[in-house]
Amino acid sequence: MPVPVSPAPLRPTLLRDSVHDRLRDAIVDGTLAPGEVVRDTELATWLGVSRTPVREALLRLGETGLVRSAPGRSTVVAEIDLAEVREAHAVVVAMHRLAVTEAVDRLTDDDVERMRAANHRFAAAIEAHDTDAALAADDDFHRVAVEVSGNRALATVLDQLGPVVRRLERRRFASHAGEQSVALHERLVEACAGRDAQAAADVAFRTWQNLADLIPDQPDPQPDLQETP
C-alpha cells in the first residue's frame, strides 16, 4: 500500500531510533508492502521529520535485508525471501534459548508475574483473533528473559533478525498455532518459577522452533514470497 498521507509525528527524543523503529514496524505489518518503492521525501513527510534520520533508517533496514537499494536505483521494500527467513529463524531460536538459559537464575518473582500477565494478554488476543495484540503480547512475554539476561549482544542480534522472521509469522498467523504457544508459554513460566534452567531452555527452544512450520518449503503463489536460488 502507498505511504500514508496523514502525518505520524515522532518525539524528538532518540529521533533516529524512533524513525527506524516506525519504518521497521511499517514493513513488518505490511503498511509498506513488499516491492513498494520508498522515497525518503515521502517518508519524512509522513513521519514529520527531516530526510536525514529517514535516510539513516533506510541504511539500517538495508543491513537487515528489509529494504533493497542499489546505486542509481530506487529503494524498495524487500520481498520475503524464504532462504533468508530460514537463516534468520535458526539464529532467533538459538538466541531466545540462550536468553532464557542466562535469565532463569536472575528472574525475580515480579519478572515471572510479568511473563504470566503477558501470556494472559496473549491468550485473550488469540481468542479474539486479534493478531496485532497477540504479537505485541508475545513480544512482551519473551522480552522479559531477553532483558533480564543482560546480554546486549544477544539483544542486538534479535533486534536485527527478529523482524525478518516476524514478517512471515504475521502473514501465516493461525489460531491453532497461537493456542499451542499459549500452552508452551505456560510451561515456560512454570519452569522459570521453579528456576529449572534446563527445562526452561528446552521449552523456549520448542516455542520458537515451532515457527519453522510457518516457513513453506517452496514459495506460495503470492508474488512477495521468493526463494533464493
Number of C-alpha atoms within 10 A of each C-alpha: 10 11 17 14 11 10 13 14 13 14 10 10 8 9 14 16 14 18 26 20 14 15 21 21 16 14 22 22 17 15 14 22 20 20 17 18 17 20 16 18 14 16 22 20 18 16 21 16 21 13 17 13 18 25 19 16 22 26 18 16 21 17 12 17 20 26 23 21 17 8 6 6 8 12 20 21 22 22 19 22 18 21 16 16 21 18 13 20 22 15 15 24 21 16 21 23 24 19 24 30 21 19 24 23 16 15 18 14 11 9 18 21 13 17 25 18 15 22 26 17 20 28 22 16 21 24 14 12 15 13 19 13 17 23 19 14 22 22 14 18 24 18 17 19 26 22 15 18 21 14 15 11 10 18 18 11 14 19 13 17 20 19 21 27 24 19 18 21 18 16 13 14 18 14 16 10 15 21 15 12 22 21 14 18 26 16 16 25 22 16 20 28 19 13 16 15 19 15 18 25 24 15 21 25 19 15 20 19 16 14 21 16 11 17 18 12 12 11 16 11 8 7 11 14 18 17 15 9 4
